[in-house]
Amino acid sequence: MLPASHFPSHNCFVHISGVILQRITGISFSGNLFFLKLGLAIVGVMVGFLLSWYGYDAGAKAQSDSAINGIMLLFTIIPGVGYLITAGVVRLLKVDREFMQKIQSDLEKRRDNYRELNEYHKIKTTETVRKA
């Protein structure tokens, strides 16, 4: 499952000087992709290190008991520890019903402001075209 931050949103806009509206979806996606690749690189190094630590031999016809135990740990215990750490961090986030309502009202205000700014920008563009 991908985090919600990987999906495009109409809220990926930044206001510059309160008037100009600039879409930052590309910056958002590139930042997410960078950290995703960084995480995959770090985990790849960790997996390679742990496999060598447990004596995994890619060319062997049969793996040693130590290598099999290491592979079992990589598929069960180690990801479980990661999920427990993630669950602990999520528990630290205090998101209750009141906070969610505040987020929803803030998003609604942003949507309204975006519509107003978009209409203002269209009017200004039309006026500029008429002058030319």
N, CA, C and O atoms as CSV, one atom per row, in Angstrom:
chain,resi,resn,atom,element,x,y,z
A,1,MET,N,N,0.841,-1.177,0.000
A,1,MET,CA,C,0.000,0.000,0.000
A,1,MET,C,C,0.889,1.245,0.000
A,1,MET,O,O,1.831,1.345,0.787
A,2,LEU,N,N,0.586,2.175,-0.875
A,2,LEU,CA,C,1.354,3.408,-0.957
A,2,LEU,C,C,0.820,4.444,0.019
A,2,LEU,O,O,-0.389,4.530,0.235
A,3,PRO,N,N,1.704,5.225,0.604
A,3,PRO,CA,C,1.224,6.303,1.469
A,3,PRO,C,C,0.397,7.305,0.670
A,3,PRO,O,O,0.566,7.442,-0.542
A,4,ALA,N,N,-0.482,7.988,1.352
A,4,ALA,CA,C,-1.354,8.959,0.691
A,4,ALA,C,C,-0.560,10.081,0.041
A,4,ALA,O,O,-1.048,10.722,-0.890
A,5,SER,N,N,0.649,10.325,0.513
A,5,SER,CA,C,1.445,11.409,-0.056
A,5,SER,C,C,1.918,11.111,-1.469
A,5,SER,O,O,2.423,12.006,-2.146
A,6,HIS,N,N,1.766,9.852,-1.940
A,6,HIS,CA,C,2.190,9.511,-3.293
A,6,HIS,C,C,1.112,9.773,-4.331
A,6,HIS,O,O,1.359,9.589,-5.523
A,7,PHE,N,N,-0.059,10.192,-3.922
A,7,PHE,CA,C,-1.137,10.418,-4.856
A,7,PHE,C,C,-1.311,11.907,-5.095
A,7,PHE,O,O,-1.171,12.712,-4.174
A,8,PRO,N,N,-1.621,12.277,-6.352
A,8,PRO,CA,C,-1.789,13.703,-6.619
A,8,PRO,C,C,-2.989,14.273,-5.883
A,8,PRO,O,O,-3.963,13.571,-5.611
A,9,SER,N,N,-2.902,15.521,-5.574
A,9,SER,CA,C,-3.978,16.169,-4.842
A,9,SER,C,C,-4.139,17.586,-5.361
A,9,SER,O,O,-3.170,18.211,-5.792
A,10,HIS,N,N,-5.361,18.089,-5.319
A,10,HIS,CA,C,-5.576,19.470,-5.739
A,10,HIS,C,C,-5.042,20.441,-4.692
A,10,HIS,O,O,-5.082,21.654,-4.898
A,11,ASN,N,N,-4.545,19.925,-3.578
A,11,ASN,CA,C,-3.988,20.791,-2.536
A,11,ASN,C,C,-2.492,21.011,-2.710
A,11,ASN,O,O,-1.855,21.618,-1.849
A,12,CYS,N,N,-1.916,20.523,-3.820
A,12,CYS,CA,C,-0.483,20.667,-4.062
A,12,CYS,C,C,-0.188,22.007,-4.720
A,12,CYS,O,O,0.408,22.058,-5.795
A,13,PHE,N,N,-0.595,23.066,-4.088
A,13,PHE,CA,C,-0.359,24.410,-4.603
A,13,PHE,C,C,0.272,25.248,-3.507
A,13,PHE,O,O,0.022,25.029,-2.322
A,14,VAL,N,N,1.077,26.192,-3.904
A,14,VAL,CA,C,1.680,27.101,-2.933
A,14,VAL,C,C,1.350,28.528,-3.368
A,14,VAL,O,O,1.342,28.837,-4.560
A,15,HIS,N,N,1.081,29.375,-2.407
A,15,HIS,CA,C,0.762,30.775,-2.681
A,15,HIS,C,C,2.024,31.599,-2.519
A,15,HIS,O,O,2.687,31.544,-1.483
A,16,ILE,N,N,2.347,32.359,-3.542
A,16,ILE,CA,C,3.505,33.244,-3.490
A,16,ILE,C,C,2.981,34.674,-3.507
A,16,ILE,O,O,2.248,35.055,-4.420
A,17,SER,N,N,3.341,35.448,-2.530
A,17,SER,CA,C,2.893,36.836,-2.382
A,17,SER,C,C,1.384,36.948,-2.251
A,17,SER,O,O,0.833,38.026,-2.477
A,18,GLY,N,N,0.707,35.880,-1.898
A,18,GLY,CA,C,-0.725,35.913,-1.681
A,18,GLY,C,C,-1.560,35.977,-2.940
A,18,GLY,O,O,-2.786,35.893,-2.860
A,19,VAL,N,N,-0.938,36.124,-4.110
A,19,VAL,CA,C,-1.717,36.276,-5.341
A,19,VAL,C,C,-1.353,35.197,-6.347
A,19,VAL,O,O,-2.239,34.548,-6.902
A,20,ILE,N,N,-0.082,34.998,-6.586
A,20,ILE,CA,C,0.360,34.051,-7.608
A,20,ILE,C,C,0.185,32.634,-7.078
A,20,ILE,O,O,0.518,32.347,-5.928
A,21,LEU,N,N,-0.337,31.754,-7.918
A,21,LEU,CA,C,-0.565,30.370,-7.533
A,21,LEU,C,C,0.355,29.488,-8.361
A,21,LEU,O,O,0.348,29.575,-9.589
A,22,GLN,N,N,1.140,28.646,-7.717
A,22,GLN,CA,C,2.078,27.813,-8.428
A,22,GLN,C,C,1.872,26.365,-8.001
A,22,GLN,O,O,1.815,26.064,-6.809
A,23,ARG,N,N,1.762,25.490,-8.961
A,23,ARG,CA,C,1.557,24.075,-8.672
A,23,ARG,C,C,2.895,23.451,-8.280
A,23,ARG,O,O,3.896,23.643,-8.970
A,24,ILE,N,N,2.913,22.707,-7.177
A,24,ILE,CA,C,4.157,22.095,-6.695
A,24,ILE,C,C,4.064,20.578,-6.665
A,24,ILE,O,O,4.792,19.930,-5.912
A,25,THR,N,N,3.181,20.003,-7.469
A,25,THR,CA,C,3.023,18.554,-7.482
A,25,THR,C,C,4.321,17.863,-7.867
A,25,THR,O,O,4.688,16.853,-7.266
A,26,GLY,N,N,5.017,18.394,-8.858
A,26,GLY,CA,C,6.274,17.784,-9.304
A,26,GLY,C,C,7.321,17.757,-8.203
A,26,GLY,O,O,8.021,16.761,-8.026
A,27,ILE,N,N,7.424,18.848,-7.470
A,27,ILE,CA,C,8.389,18.904,-6.371
A,27,ILE,C,C,7.998,17.901,-5.288
A,27,ILE,O,O,8.855,17.223,-4.720
A,28,SER,N,N,6.704,17.813,-5.009
A,28,SER,CA,C,6.223,16.879,-4.002
A,28,SER,C,C,6.528,15.438,-4.401
A,28,SER,O,O,7.041,14.656,-3.600
A,29,PHE,N,N,6.207,15.097,-5.650
A,29,PHE,CA,C,6.467,13.733,-6.116
A,29,PHE,C,C,7.954,13.412,-6.146
A,29,PHE,O,O,8.360,12.319,-5.752
A,30,SER,N,N,8.770,14.357,-6.610
A,30,SER,CA,C,10.198,14.086,-6.688
A,30,SER,C,C,10.800,13.913,-5.297
A,30,SER,O,O,11.684,13.078,-5.106
A,31,GLY,N,N,10.333,14.692,-4.326
A,31,GLY,CA,C,10.812,14.511,-2.949
A,31,GLY,C,C,10.421,13.164,-2.385
A,31,GLY,O,O,11.233,12.490,-1.752
A,32,ASN,N,N,9.160,12.763,-2.613
A,32,ASN,CA,C,8.717,11.453,-2.147
A,32,ASN,C,C,9.502,10.330,-2.815
A,32,ASN,O,O,9.902,9.370,-2.157
A,33,LEU,N,N,9.721,10.451,-4.123
A,33,LEU,CA,C,10.444,9.420,-4.854
A,33,LEU,C,C,11.894,9.334,-4.397
A,33,LEU,O,O,12.450,8.241,-4.291
A,34,PHE,N,N,12.507,10.483,-4.125
A,34,PHE,CA,C,13.888,10.482,-3.641
A,34,PHE,C,C,14.010,9.702,-2.332
A,34,PHE,O,O,14.881,8.844,-2.185
A,35,PHE,N,N,13.114,10.017,-1.374
A,35,PHE,CA,C,13.212,9.337,-0.087
A,35,PHE,C,C,12.804,7.877,-0.181
A,35,PHE,O,O,13.299,7.050,0.585
A,36,LEU,N,N,11.916,7.544,-1.100
A,36,LEU,CA,C,11.572,6.144,-1.324
A,36,LEU,C,C,12.790,5.379,-1.837
A,36,LEU,O,O,13.092,4.287,-1.355
A,37,LYS,N,N,13.487,5.956,-2.814
A,37,LYS,CA,C,14.681,5.305,-3.355
A,37,LYS,C,C,15.803,5.246,-2.314
A,37,LYS,O,O,16.531,4.256,-2.243
A,38,LEU,N,N,15.940,6.291,-1.518
A,38,LEU,CA,C,16.951,6.286,-0.464
A,38,LEU,C,C,16.671,5.164,0.537
A,38,LEU,O,O,17.580,4.438,0.939
A,39,GLY,N,N,15.406,5.030,0.933
A,39,GLY,CA,C,15.031,3.960,1.853
A,39,GLY,C,C,15.282,2.588,1.263
A,39,GLY,O,O,15.775,1.694,1.951
A,40,LEU,N,N,14.943,2.411,-0.020
A,40,LEU,CA,C,15.186,1.123,-0.669
A,40,LEU,C,C,16.668,0.814,-0.752
A,40,LEU,O,O,17.064,-0.341,-0.599
A,41,ALA,N,N,17.495,1.822,-0.991
A,41,ALA,CA,C,18.938,1.613,-1.046
A,41,ALA,C,C,19.479,1.192,0.320
A,41,ALA,O,O,20.293,0.274,0.418
A,42,ILE,N,N,19.024,1.864,1.359
A,42,ILE,CA,C,19.491,1.533,2.714
A,42,ILE,C,C,19.062,0.122,3.091
A,42,ILE,O,O,19.857,-0.649,3.628
A,43,VAL,N,N,17.812,-0.217,2.812
A,43,VAL,CA,C,17.319,-1.560,3.136
A,43,VAL,C,C,18.039,-2.607,2.298
A,43,VAL,O,O,18.333,-3.694,2.795
A,44,GLY,N,N,18.329,-2.301,1.037
A,44,GLY,CA,C,19.067,-3.245,0.193
A,44,GLY,C,C,20.435,-3.558,0.755
A,44,GLY,O,O,20.871,-4.709,0.749
A,45,VAL,N,N,21.116,-2.524,1.243
A,45,VAL,CA,C,22.429,-2.727,1.872
A,45,VAL,C,C,22.277,-3.570,3.133
A,45,VAL,O,O,23.078,-4.471,3.384
A,46,MET,N,N,21.250,-3.277,3.925
A,46,MET,CA,C,21.033,-4.035,5.162
A,46,MET,C,C,20.754,-5.512,4.868
A,46,MET,O,O,21.275,-6.390,5.555
A,47,VAL,N,N,19.936,-5.788,3.852
A,47,VAL,CA,C,19.619,-7.179,3.502
A,47,VAL,C,C,20.878,-7.898,3.041
A,47,VAL,O,O,21.140,-9.025,3.463
A,48,GLY,N,N,21.660,-7.253,2.176
A,48,GLY,CA,C,22.904,-7.867,1.723
A,48,GLY,C,C,23.860,-8.146,2.874
A,48,GLY,O,O,24.476,-9.210,2.936
A,49,PHE,N,N,23.981,-7.183,3.785
A,49,PHE,CA,C,24.850,-7.369,4.947
A,49,PHE,C,C,24.364,-8.528,5.817
A,49,PHE,O,O,25.155,-9.371,6.241
A,50,LEU,N,N,23.051,-8.563,6.079
A,50,LEU,CA,C,22.523,-9.629,6.935
A,50,LEU,C,C,22.638,-10.998,6.285
A,50,LEU,O,O,22.921,-11.983,6.969
A,51,LEU,N,N,22.423,-11.078,4.978
A,51,LEU,CA,C,22.593,-12.368,4.303
A,51,LEU,C,C,24.035,-12.844,4.389
A,51,LEU,O,O,24.283,-14.024,4.636
A,52,SER,N,N,24.982,-11.947,4.189
A,52,SER,CA,C,26.383,-12.360,4.309
A,52,SER,C,C,26.728,-12.695,5.759
A,52,SER,O,O,27.531,-13.593,6.011
A,53,TRP,N,N,26.134,-11.990,6.703
A,53,TRP,CA,C,26.364,-12.245,8.127
A,53,TRP,C,C,25.931,-13.671,8.499
A,53,TRP,O,O,26.604,-14.361,9.265
A,54,TYR,N,N,24.795,-14.092,7.940
A,54,TYR,CA,C,24.289,-15.433,8.247
A,54,TYR,C,C,24.884,-16.517,7.365
A,54,TYR,O,O,24.522,-17.685,7.507
A,55,GLY,N,N,25.779,-16.166,6.465
A,55,GLY,CA,C,26.497,-17.159,5.684
A,55,GLY,C,C,25.771,-17.620,4.422
A,55,GLY,O,O,25.959,-18.758,3.992
A,56,TYR,N,N,24.958,-16.773,3.828
A,56,TYR,CA,C,24.257,-17.118,2.596
A,56,TYR,C,C,25.258,-17.213,1.457
A,56,TYR,O,O,26.106,-16.335,1.295
A,57,ASP,N,N,25.160,-18.283,0.663
A,57,ASP,CA,C,26.027,-18.476,-0.500
A,57,ASP,C,C,25.126,-18.666,-1.716
A,57,ASP,O,O,24.436,-19.680,-1.831
A,58,ALA,N,N,25.133,-17.692,-2.621
A,58,ALA,CA,C,24.236,-17.730,-3.779
A,58,ALA,C,C,24.532,-18.905,-4.699
A,58,ALA,O,O,23.626,-19.391,-5.376
A,59,GLY,N,N,25.760,-19.371,-4.743
A,59,GLY,CA,C,26.128,-20.468,-5.636
A,59,GLY,C,C,25.939,-21.849,-5.026
A,59,GLY,O,O,26.087,-22.853,-5.722
A,60,ALA,N,N,25.620,-21.915,-3.754
A,60,ALA,CA,C,25.492,-23.225,-3.095
A,60,ALA,C,C,24.200,-23.917,-3.513
A,60,ALA,O,O,23.173,-23.270,-3.720
A,61,LYS,N,N,24.267,-25.257,-3.635
A,61,LYS,CA,C,23.067,-26.028,-3.969
A,61,LYS,C,C,22.133,-26.128,-2.769
A,61,LYS,O,O,20.914,-26.198,-2.926
A,62,ALA,N,N,22.707,-26.136,-1.580
A,62,ALA,CA,C,21.905,-26.169,-0.349
A,62,ALA,C,C,22.520,-25.165,0.625
A,62,ALA,O,O,23.740,-25.108,0.786
A,63,GLN,N,N,21.673,-24.384,1.265
A,63,GLN,CA,C,22.143,-23.373,2.207
A,63,GLN,C,C,22.381,-24.001,3.580
A,63,GLN,O,O,21.777,-25.015,3.929
A,64,SER,N,N,23.262,-23.383,4.337
A,64,SER,CA,C,23.530,-23.852,5.693
A,64,SER,C,C,22.350,-23.522,6.597
A,64,SER,O,O,21.494,-22.706,6.255
A,65,ASP,N,N,22.322,-24.177,7.765
A,65,ASP,CA,C,21.248,-23.890,8.725
A,65,ASP,C,C,21.267,-22.428,9.158
A,65,ASP,O,O,20.213,-21.821,9.347
A,66,SER,N,N,22.446,-21.869,9.312
A,66,SER,CA,C,22.561,-20.468,9.699
A,66,SER,C,C,21.960,-19.548,8.625
A,66,SER,O,O,21.264,-18.587,8.953
A,67,ALA,N,N,22.225,-19.836,7.357
A,67,ALA,CA,C,21.686,-19.029,6.260
A,67,ALA,C,C,20.169,-19.153,6.199
A,67,ALA,O,O,19.481,-18.157,5.981
A,68,ILE,N,N,19.645,-20.339,6.383
A,68,ILE,CA,C,18.189,-20.541,6.364
A,68,ILE,C,C,17.534,-19.783,7.514
A,68,ILE,O,O,16.494,-19.149,7.333
A,69,ASN,N,N,18.151,-19.849,8.707
A,69,ASN,CA,C,17.619,-19.082,9.840
A,69,ASN,C,C,17.663,-17.574,9.556
A,69,ASN,O,O,16.732,-16.848,9.906
A,70,GLY,N,N,18.734,-17.110,8.927
A,70,GLY,CA,C,18.836,-15.697,8.574
A,70,GLY,C,C,17.756,-15.281,7.589
A,70,GLY,O,O,17.180,-14.200,7.713
A,71,ILE,N,N,17.480,-16.135,6.611
A,71,ILE,CA,C,16.425,-15.843,5.636
A,71,ILE,C,C,15.069,-15.822,6.339
A,71,ILE,O,O,14.241,-14.956,6.058
A,72,MET,N,N,14.841,-16.753,7.237
A,72,MET,CA,C,13.583,-16.778,7.992
A,72,MET,C,C,13.422,-15.494,8.819
A,72,MET,O,O,12.327,-14.936,8.898
A,73,LEU,N,N,14.515,-15.032,9.431
A,73,LEU,CA,C,14.463,-13.790,10.198
A,73,LEU,C,C,14.153,-12.598,9.291
A,73,LEU,O,O,13.386,-11.712,9.669
A,74,LEU,N,N,14.747,-12.577,8.099
A,74,LEU,CA,C,14.511,-11.473,7.167
A,74,LEU,C,C,13.067,-11.425,6.675
A,74,LEU,O,O,12.576,-10.363,6.295
A,75,PHE,N,N,12.387,-12.572,6.680
A,75,PHE,CA,C,10.999,-12.600,6.218
A,75,PHE,C,C,9.982,-12.467,7.349
A,75,PHE,O,O,8.810,-12.198,7.084
A,76,THR,N,N,10.400,-12.649,8.600
A,76,THR,CA,C,9.424,-12.670,9.694
A,76,THR,C,C,9.739,-11.640,10.790
A,76,THR,O,O,9.052,-10.625,10.905
A,77,ILE,N,N,10.745,-11.897,11.564
A,77,ILE,CA,C,11.014,-11.123,12.771
A,77,ILE,C,C,11.450,-9.692,12.450
A,77,ILE,O,O,10.929,-8.747,13.044
A,78,ILE,N,N,12.376,-9.517,11.542
A,78,ILE,CA,C,12.912,-8.185,11.249
A,78,ILE,C,C,11.824,-7.260,10.688
A,78,ILE,O,O,11.724,-6.125,11.154
A,79,PRO,N,N,10.993,-7.685,9.704
A,79,PRO,CA,C,9.898,-6.802,9.278
A,79,PRO,C,C,8.893,-6.546,10.403
A,79,PRO,O,O,8.343,-5.450,10.504
A,80,GLY,N,N,8.653,-7.552,11.249
A,80,GLY,CA,C,7.740,-7.368,12.382
A,80,GLY,C,C,8.223,-6.284,13.325
A,80,GLY,O,O,7.428,-5.480,13.813
A,81,VAL,N,N,9.514,-6.258,13.581
A,81,VAL,CA,C,10.093,-5.213,14.434
A,81,VAL,C,C,9.901,-3.841,13.775
A,81,VAL,O,O,9.576,-2.862,14.447
A,82,GLY,N,N,10.106,-3.782,12.462
A,82,GLY,CA,C,9.893,-2.526,11.745
A,82,GLY,C,C,8.454,-2.050,11.839
A,82,GLY,O,O,8.199,-0.862,12.036
A,83,TYR,N,N,7.505,-2.984,11.698
A,83,TYR,CA,C,6.087,-2.621,11.814
A,83,TYR,C,C,5.744,-2.166,13.228
A,83,TYR,O,O,4.951,-1.240,13.400
A,84,LEU,N,N,6.327,-2.800,14.241
A,84,LEU,CA,C,6.078,-2.372,15.615
A,84,LEU,C,C,6.618,-0.958,15.873
A,84,LEU,O,O,5.989,-0.158,16.564
A,85,ILE,N,N,7.790,-0.671,15.306
A,85,ILE,CA,C,8.346,0.681,15.450
A,85,ILE,C,C,7.429,1.692,14.766
A,85,ILE,O,O,7.157,2.761,15.311
A,86,THR,N,N,6.955,1.345,13.566
A,86,THR,CA,C,6.042,2.228,12.848
A,86,THR,C,C,4.757,2.440,13.633
A,86,THR,O,O,4.264,3.564,13.726
A,87,ALA,N,N,4.211,1.372,14.199
A,87,ALA,CA,C,2.984,1.487,14.996
A,87,ALA,C,C,3.215,2.380,16.216
A,87,ALA,O,O,2.335,3.156,16.589
A,88,GLY,N,N,4.390,2.278,16.838
A,88,GLY,CA,C,4.708,3.134,17.977
A,88,GLY,C,C,4.785,4.596,17.595
A,88,GLY,O,O,4.316,5.463,18.333
A,89,VAL,N,N,5.379,4.873,16.439
A,89,VAL,CA,C,5.467,6.259,15.976
A,89,VAL,C,C,4.069,6.796,15.654
A,89,VAL,O,O,3.754,7.941,15.980
A,90,VAL,N,N,3.236,5.975,15.017
A,90,VAL,CA,C,1.878,6.407,14.679
A,90,VAL,C,C,1.070,6.673,15.952
A,90,VAL,O,O,0.257,7.596,15.986
A,91,ARG,N,N,1.286,5.882,16.978
A,91,ARG,CA,C,0.570,6.106,18.244
A,91,ARG,C,C,0.934,7.444,18.873
A,91,ARG,O,O,0.143,8.023,19.617
A,92,LEU,N,N,2.135,7.934,18.573
A,92,LEU,CA,C,2.551,9.225,19.107
A,92,LEU,C,C,1.804,10.386,18.447
A,92,LEU,O,O,1.708,11.471,19.022
A,93,LEU,N,N,1.280,10.161,17.249
A,93,LEU,CA,C,0.517,11.197,16.551
A,93,LEU,C,C,-0.860,11.287,17.192
A,93,LEU,O,O,-1.611,10.312,17.214
A,94,LYS,N,N,-1.173,12.432,17.698
A,94,LYS,CA,C,-2.457,12.624,18.380
A,94,LYS,C,C,-3.487,13.166,17.394
A,94,LYS,O,O,-3.664,14.378,17.277
A,95,VAL,N,N,-4.157,12.274,16.693
A,95,VAL,CA,C,-5.185,12.667,15.740
A,95,VAL,C,C,-6.520,12.170,16.286
A,95,VAL,O,O,-6.836,10.982,16.217
A,96,ASP,N,N,-7.289,13.101,16.825
A,96,ASP,CA,C,-8.610,12.745,17.337
A,96,ASP,C,C,-9.670,13.392,16.443
A,96,ASP,O,O,-9.347,14.044,15.450
A,97,ARG,N,N,-10.915,13.204,16.806
A,97,ARG,CA,C,-12.028,13.704,15.986
A,97,ARG,C,C,-11.970,15.233,15.828
A,97,ARG,O,O,-12.235,15.761,14.748
A,98,GLU,N,N,-11.626,15.922,16.897
A,98,GLU,CA,C,-11.548,17.390,16.856
A,98,GLU,C,C,-10.457,17.851,15.898
A,98,GLU,O,O,-10.661,18.782,15.120
A,99,PHE,N,N,-9.308,17.206,15.955
A,99,PHE,CA,C,-8.200,17.564,15.075
A,99,PHE,C,C,-8.546,17.282,13.613
A,99,PHE,O,O,-8.201,18.070,12.732
A,100,MET,N,N,-9.224,16.166,13.350
A,100,MET,CA,C,-9.636,15.836,11.987
A,100,MET,C,C,-10.625,16.867,11.451
A,100,MET,O,O,-10.556,17.233,10.278
A,101,GLN,N,N,-11.547,17.340,12.295
A,101,GLN,CA,C,-12.492,18.366,11.859
A,101,GLN,C,C,-11.767,19.668,11.533
A,101,GLN,O,O,-12.144,20.372,10.596
A,102,LYS,N,N,-10.729,19.991,12.304
A,102,LYS,CA,C,-9.934,21.182,12.022
A,102,LYS,C,C,-9.219,21.040,10.677
A,102,LYS,O,O,-9.178,21.990,9.894
A,103,ILE,N,N,-8.667,19.883,10.411
A,103,ILE,CA,C,-8.001,19.635,9.135
A,103,ILE,C,C,-8.989,19.770,7.983
A,103,ILE,O,O,-8.680,20.388,6.964
A,104,GLN,N,N,-10.179,19.188,8.146
A,104,GLN,CA,C,-11.185,19.265,7.088
A,104,GLN,C,C,-11.626,20.707,6.834
A,104,GLN,O,O,-11.805,21.104,5.682
A,105,SER,N,N,-11.803,21.489,7.892
A,105,SER,CA,C,-12.205,22.887,7.691
A,105,SER,C,C,-11.083,23.686,7.031
A,105,SER,O,O,-11.350,24.546,6.192
A,106,ASP,N,N,-9.828,23.412,7.402
A,106,ASP,CA,C,-8.697,24.086,6.754
A,106,ASP,C,C,-8.632,23.745,5.267
A,106,ASP,O,O,-8.382,24.620,4.437
A,107,LEU,N,N,-8.854,22.487,4.935
A,107,LEU,CA,C,-8.842,22.084,3.526
A,107,LEU,C,C,-9.970,22.757,2.747
A,107,LEU,O,O,-9.784,23.160,1.599
A,108,GLU,N,N,-11.130,22.876,3.371
A,108,GLU,CA,C,-12.252,23.540,2.704
A,108,GLU,C,C,-11.930,25.017,2.447
A,108,GLU,O,O,-12.253,25.550,1.385
A,109,LYS,N,N,-11.293,25.675,3.425
A,109,LYS,CA,C,-10.886,27.068,3.233
A,109,LYS,C,C,-9.887,27.190,2.094
A,109,LYS,O,O,-9.960,28.127,1.298
A,110,ARG,N,N,-8.949,26.245,2.011
A,110,ARG,CA,C,-7.972,26.275,0.923
A,110,ARG,C,C,-8.649,26.098,-0.433
A,110,ARG,O,O,-8.303,26.772,-1.403
A,111,ARG,N,N,-9.617,25.184,-0.491
A,111,ARG,CA,C,-10.345,24.974,-1.748
A,111,ARG,C,C,-11.067,26.253,-2.164
A,111,ARG,O,O,-11.031,26.637,-3.333
A,112,ASP,N,N,-11.721,26.909,-1.211
A,112,ASP,CA,C,-12.430,28.154,-1.514
A,112,ASP,C,C,-11.452,29.237,-1.977
A,112,ASP,O,O,-11.719,29.936,-2.954
A,113,ASN,N,N,-10.325,29.376,-1.282
A,113,ASN,CA,C,-9.320,30.369,-1.668
A,113,ASN,C,C,-8.759,30.067,-3.047
A,113,ASN,O,O,-8.515,30.978,-3.838
A,114,TYR,N,N,-8.553,28.779,-3.336
A,114,TYR,CA,C,-8.028,28.403,-4.646
A,114,TYR,C,C,-9.012,28.809,-5.738
A,114,TYR,O,O,-8.609,29.354,-6.766
A,115,ARG,N,N,-10.294,28.548,-5.521
A,115,ARG,CA,C,-11.297,28.922,-6.520
A,115,ARG,C,C,-11.302,30.435,-6.746
A,115,ARG,O,O,-11.338,30.898,-7.886
A,116,GLU,N,N,-11.264,31.198,-5.655
A,116,GLU,CA,C,-11.253,32.658,-5.770
A,116,GLU,C,C,-10.011,33.150,-6.504
A,116,GLU,O,O,-10.109,34.006,-7.384
A,117,LEU,N,N,-8.839,32.613,-6.149
A,117,LEU,CA,C,-7.608,33.033,-6.808
A,117,LEU,C,C,-7.590,32.619,-8.268
A,117,LEU,O,O,-7.096,33.361,-9.117
A,118,ASN,N,N,-8.118,31.449,-8.567
A,118,ASN,CA,C,-8.162,30.978,-9.942
A,118,ASN,C,C,-9.056,31.878,-10.784
A,118,ASN,O,O,-8.711,32.222,-11.915
A,119,GLU,N,N,-10.207,32.261,-10.232
A,119,GLU,CA,C,-11.098,33.178,-10.950
A,119,GLU,C,C,-10.438,34.537,-11.128
A,119,GLU,O,O,-10.548,35.134,-12.199
A,120,TYR,N,N,-9.756,35.038,-10.108
A,120,TYR,CA,C,-9.058,36.321,-10.184
A,120,TYR,C,C,-7.983,36.258,-11.269
A,120,TYR,O,O,-7.835,37.188,-12.062
A,121,HIS,N,N,-7.234,35.149,-11.297
A,121,HIS,CA,C,-6.167,34.981,-12.284
A,121,HIS,C,C,-6.741,34.954,-13.702
A,121,HIS,O,O,-6.145,35.522,-14.617
A,122,LYS,N,N,-7.895,34.300,-13.894
A,122,LYS,CA,C,-8.534,34.259,-15.211
A,122,LYS,C,C,-8.974,35.657,-15.637
A,122,LYS,O,O,-8.822,36.029,-16.801
A,123,ILE,N,N,-9.518,36.431,-14.703
A,123,ILE,CA,C,-9.960,37.799,-15.019
A,123,ILE,C,C,-8.757,38.646,-15.418
A,123,ILE,O,O,-8.822,39.372,-16.410
A,124,LYS,N,N,-7.652,38.566,-14.660
A,124,LYS,CA,C,-6.452,39.340,-14.962
A,124,LYS,C,C,-5.877,38.948,-16.316
A,124,LYS,O,O,-5.434,39.810,-17.074
A,125,THR,N,N,-5.881,37.658,-16.624
A,125,THR,CA,C,-5.375,37.183,-17.915
A,125,THR,C,C,-6.235,37.722,-19.048
A,125,THR,O,O,-5.715,38.159,-20.074
A,126,THR,N,N,-7.543,37.692,-18.862
A,126,THR,CA,C,-8.463,38.201,-19.878
A,126,THR,C,C,-8.239,39.688,-20.104
A,126,THR,O,O,-8.235,40.136,-21.251
A,127,GLU,N,N,-8.053,40.466,-19.042
A,127,GLU,CA,C,-7.808,41.900,-19.163
A,127,GLU,C,C,-6.506,42.163,-19.902
A,127,GLU,O,O,-6.437,43.079,-20.721
A,128,THR,N,N,-5.467,41.371,-19.625
A,128,THR,CA,C,-4.180,41.544,-20.293
A,128,THR,C,C,-4.316,41.253,-21.786
A,128,THR,O,O,-3.744,41.962,-22.614
A,129,VAL,N,N,-5.069,40.215,-22.128
A,129,VAL,CA,C,-5.261,39.851,-23.528
A,129,VAL,C,C,-6.031,40.948,-24.253
A,129,VAL,O,O,-5.718,41.262,-25.402
A,130,ARG,N,N,-7.031,41.533,-23.602
A,130,ARG,CA,C,-7.824,42.595,-24.213
A,130,ARG,C,C,-6.987,43.837,-24.504
A,130,ARG,O,O,-7.189,44.499,-25.522
A,131,LYS,N,N,-6.034,44.157,-23.599
A,131,LYS,CA,C,-5.187,45.336,-23.779
A,131,LYS,C,C,-4.253,45.169,-24.973
A,131,LYS,O,O,-3.950,46.137,-25.671
A,132,ALA,N,N,-3.805,43.964,-25.201
A,132,ALA,CA,C,-2.854,43.704,-26.285
A,132,ALA,C,C,-3.583,43.720,-27.592
A,132,ALA,O,O,-2.973,43.523,-28.642
